[in-house]
Amino acid sequence: MERELKTLLVHALVHLCGFDHETDGGEMVALEARLRRELIG
């Protein structure tokens, strides 16, 4: 459960940085994946 919460936190942070599913194409997905790898492992 801890991993899921961290994943949701990363997702929320990406949104707070101004990214949006509808307008950022794959850029948001790529950033989120990179942050998850670096911060969660």
Jmol script that loads the backbone (N, CA, C; Angstrom):
load data "model"
ATOM      1  N   MET A   1       0.822  -1.195   0.000  1.00  0.00           N
ATOM      2  CA  MET A   1       0.000   0.000   0.000  1.00  0.00           C
ATOM      3  C   MET A   1       0.869   1.264   0.000  1.00  0.00           C
ATOM      4  N   GLU A   2       2.014   1.203   0.639  1.00  0.00           N
ATOM      5  CA  GLU A   2       2.903   2.365   0.698  1.00  0.00           C
ATOM      6  C   GLU A   2       3.343   2.786  -0.702  1.00  0.00           C
ATOM      7  N   ARG A   3       3.641   1.807  -1.544  1.00  0.00           N
ATOM      8  CA  ARG A   3       4.078   2.105  -2.911  1.00  0.00           C
ATOM      9  C   ARG A   3       2.969   2.813  -3.697  1.00  0.00           C
ATOM     10  N   GLU A   4       1.728   2.371  -3.518  1.00  0.00           N
ATOM     11  CA  GLU A   4       0.608   2.993  -4.220  1.00  0.00           C
ATOM     12  C   GLU A   4       0.430   4.444  -3.793  1.00  0.00           C
ATOM     13  N   LEU A   5       0.593   4.708  -2.502  1.00  0.00           N
ATOM     14  CA  LEU A   5       0.468   6.080  -2.008  1.00  0.00           C
ATOM     15  C   LEU A   5       1.571   6.971  -2.578  1.00  0.00           C
ATOM     16  N   LYS A   6       2.775   6.441  -2.657  1.00  0.00           N
ATOM     17  CA  LYS A   6       3.879   7.208  -3.239  1.00  0.00           C
ATOM     18  C   LYS A   6       3.623   7.485  -4.717  1.00  0.00           C
ATOM     19  N   THR A   7       3.074   6.496  -5.414  1.00  0.00           N
ATOM     20  CA  THR A   7       2.755   6.666  -6.828  1.00  0.00           C
ATOM     21  C   THR A   7       1.714   7.765  -7.011  1.00  0.00           C
ATOM     22  N   LEU A   8       0.687   7.771  -6.169  1.00  0.00           N
ATOM     23  CA  LEU A   8      -0.340   8.816  -6.242  1.00  0.00           C
ATOM     24  C   LEU A   8       0.236  10.187  -5.910  1.00  0.00           C
ATOM     25  N   LEU A   9       1.156  10.237  -4.964  1.00  0.00           N
ATOM     26  CA  LEU A   9       1.786  11.504  -4.604  1.00  0.00           C
ATOM     27  C   LEU A   9       2.591  12.058  -5.780  1.00  0.00           C
ATOM     28  N   VAL A  10       3.354  11.205  -6.441  1.00  0.00           N
ATOM     29  CA  VAL A  10       4.119  11.637  -7.614  1.00  0.00           C
ATOM     30  C   VAL A  10       3.164  12.149  -8.691  1.00  0.00           C
ATOM     31  N   HIS A  11       2.081  11.438  -8.912  1.00  0.00           N
ATOM     32  CA  HIS A  11       1.096  11.846  -9.918  1.00  0.00           C
ATOM     33  C   HIS A  11       0.521  13.224  -9.580  1.00  0.00           C
ATOM     34  N   ALA A  12       0.185  13.425  -8.322  1.00  0.00           N
ATOM     35  CA  ALA A  12      -0.359  14.719  -7.888  1.00  0.00           C
ATOM     36  C   ALA A  12       0.668  15.832  -8.059  1.00  0.00           C
ATOM     37  N   LEU A  13       1.919  15.558  -7.735  1.00  0.00           N
ATOM     38  CA  LEU A  13       2.965  16.572  -7.879  1.00  0.00           C
ATOM     39  C   LEU A  13       3.154  16.986  -9.336  1.00  0.00           C
ATOM     40  N   VAL A  14       3.073  16.023 -10.229  1.00  0.00           N
ATOM     41  CA  VAL A  14       3.194  16.340 -11.655  1.00  0.00           C
ATOM     42  C   VAL A  14       2.046  17.263 -12.078  1.00  0.00           C
ATOM     43  N   HIS A  15       0.847  16.988 -11.584  1.00  0.00           N
ATOM     44  CA  HIS A  15      -0.288  17.873 -11.882  1.00  0.00           C
ATOM     45  C   HIS A  15      -0.062  19.264 -11.292  1.00  0.00           C
ATOM     46  N   LEU A  16       0.453  19.331 -10.082  1.00  0.00           N
ATOM     47  CA  LEU A  16       0.707  20.628  -9.454  1.00  0.00           C
ATOM     48  C   LEU A  16       1.758  21.435 -10.218  1.00  0.00           C
ATOM     49  N   CYS A  17       2.601  20.745 -10.953  1.00  0.00           N
ATOM     50  CA  CYS A  17       3.603  21.424 -11.788  1.00  0.00           C
ATOM     51  C   CYS A  17       2.997  21.930 -13.095  1.00  0.00           C
ATOM     52  N   GLY A  18       1.704  21.678 -13.286  1.00  0.00           N
ATOM     53  CA  GLY A  18       1.016  22.218 -14.446  1.00  0.00           C
ATOM     54  C   GLY A  18       0.766  21.245 -15.581  1.00  0.00           C
ATOM     55  N   PHE A  19       1.131  19.993 -15.408  1.00  0.00           N
ATOM     56  CA  PHE A  19       0.919  19.012 -16.468  1.00  0.00           C
ATOM     57  C   PHE A  19      -0.515  18.509 -16.430  1.00  0.00           C
ATOM     58  N   ASP A  20      -1.014  18.123 -17.610  1.00  0.00           N
ATOM     59  CA  ASP A  20      -2.393  17.669 -17.734  1.00  0.00           C
ATOM     60  C   ASP A  20      -2.447  16.490 -18.702  1.00  0.00           C
ATOM     61  N   HIS A  21      -3.278  15.513 -18.400  1.00  0.00           N
ATOM     62  CA  HIS A  21      -3.405  14.325 -19.253  1.00  0.00           C
ATOM     63  C   HIS A  21      -3.818  14.688 -20.677  1.00  0.00           C
ATOM     64  N   GLU A  22      -4.710  15.632 -20.792  1.00  0.00           N
ATOM     65  CA  GLU A  22      -5.323  15.950 -22.080  1.00  0.00           C
ATOM     66  C   GLU A  22      -4.416  16.753 -23.007  1.00  0.00           C
ATOM     67  N   THR A  23      -3.548  17.582 -22.448  1.00  0.00           N
ATOM     68  CA  THR A  23      -2.810  18.519 -23.300  1.00  0.00           C
ATOM     69  C   THR A  23      -1.310  18.248 -23.417  1.00  0.00           C
ATOM     70  N   ASP A  24      -0.754  17.422 -22.547  1.00  0.00           N
ATOM     71  CA  ASP A  24       0.699  17.244 -22.537  1.00  0.00           C
ATOM     72  C   ASP A  24       1.182  15.989 -23.247  1.00  0.00           C
ATOM     73  N   GLY A  25       0.281  15.261 -23.864  1.00  0.00           N
ATOM     74  CA  GLY A  25       0.673  14.073 -24.599  1.00  0.00           C
ATOM     75  C   GLY A  25       1.447  13.108 -23.715  1.00  0.00           C
ATOM     76  N   GLY A  26       2.550  12.616 -24.213  1.00  0.00           N
ATOM     77  CA  GLY A  26       3.341  11.663 -23.456  1.00  0.00           C
ATOM     78  C   GLY A  26       4.324  12.300 -22.496  1.00  0.00           C
ATOM     79  N   GLU A  27       4.434  13.621 -22.541  1.00  0.00           N
ATOM     80  CA  GLU A  27       5.402  14.305 -21.682  1.00  0.00           C
ATOM     81  C   GLU A  27       5.099  14.077 -20.198  1.00  0.00           C
ATOM     82  N   MET A  28       3.823  14.157 -19.828  1.00  0.00           N
ATOM     83  CA  MET A  28       3.441  13.948 -18.429  1.00  0.00           C
ATOM     84  C   MET A  28       3.737  12.512 -18.004  1.00  0.00           C
ATOM     85  N   VAL A  29       3.399  11.574 -18.859  1.00  0.00           N
ATOM     86  CA  VAL A  29       3.624  10.159 -18.550  1.00  0.00           C
ATOM     87  C   VAL A  29       5.110   9.886 -18.379  1.00  0.00           C
ATOM     88  N   ALA A  30       5.928  10.448 -19.259  1.00  0.00           N
ATOM     89  CA  ALA A  30       7.372  10.241 -19.189  1.00  0.00           C
ATOM     90  C   ALA A  30       7.963  10.843 -17.921  1.00  0.00           C
ATOM     91  N   LEU A  31       7.547  12.052 -17.582  1.00  0.00           N
ATOM     92  CA  LEU A  31       8.049  12.697 -16.373  1.00  0.00           C
ATOM     93  C   LEU A  31       7.642  11.911 -15.136  1.00  0.00           C
ATOM     94  N   GLU A  32       6.389  11.494 -15.105  1.00  0.00           N
ATOM     95  CA  GLU A  32       5.897  10.732 -13.961  1.00  0.00           C
ATOM     96  C   GLU A  32       6.674   9.419 -13.804  1.00  0.00           C
ATOM     97  N   ALA A  33       6.941   8.735 -14.897  1.00  0.00           N
ATOM     98  CA  ALA A  33       7.694   7.481 -14.849  1.00  0.00           C
ATOM     99  C   ALA A  33       9.113   7.723 -14.342  1.00  0.00           C
ATOM    100  N   ARG A  34       9.746   8.791 -14.833  1.00  0.00           N
ATOM    101  CA  ARG A  34      11.112   9.103 -14.390  1.00  0.00           C
ATOM    102  C   ARG A  34      11.150   9.414 -12.898  1.00  0.00           C
ATOM    103  N   LEU A  35      10.199  10.214 -12.430  1.00  0.00           N
ATOM    104  CA  LEU A  35      10.154  10.554 -11.006  1.00  0.00           C
ATOM    105  C   LEU A  35       9.894   9.323 -10.141  1.00  0.00           C
ATOM    106  N   ARG A  36       9.008   8.449 -10.620  1.00  0.00           N
ATOM    107  CA  ARG A  36       8.748   7.220  -9.852  1.00  0.00           C
ATOM    108  C   ARG A  36      10.011   6.380  -9.732  1.00  0.00           C
ATOM    109  N   ARG A  37      10.747   6.245 -10.840  1.00  0.00           N
ATOM    110  CA  ARG A  37      11.993   5.459 -10.803  1.00  0.00           C
ATOM    111  C   ARG A  37      12.994   6.069  -9.831  1.00  0.00           C
ATOM    112  N   GLU A  38      13.145   7.393  -9.883  1.00  0.00           N
ATOM    113  CA  GLU A  38      14.146   8.065  -9.057  1.00  0.00           C
ATOM    114  C   GLU A  38      13.751   8.142  -7.585  1.00  0.00           C
ATOM    115  N   LEU A  39      12.467   8.351  -7.311  1.00  0.00           N
ATOM    116  CA  LEU A  39      12.032   8.571  -5.934  1.00  0.00           C
ATOM    117  C   LEU A  39      11.538   7.313  -5.233  1.00  0.00           C
ATOM    118  N   ILE A  40      10.946   6.405  -5.987  1.00  0.00           N
ATOM    119  CA  ILE A  40      10.355   5.217  -5.371  1.00  0.00           C
ATOM    120  C   ILE A  40      11.226   3.987  -5.601  1.00  0.00           C
ATOM    121  N   GLY A  41      11.816   3.920  -6.772  1.00  0.00           N
ATOM    122  CA  GLY A  41      12.700   2.796  -7.061  1.00  0.00           C
ATOM    123  C   GLY A  41      12.083   1.720  -7.879  1.00  0.00           C
TER     124      GLY A  41
END
end "model"
wireframe off; spacefill off
backbone 0.3
color backbone group
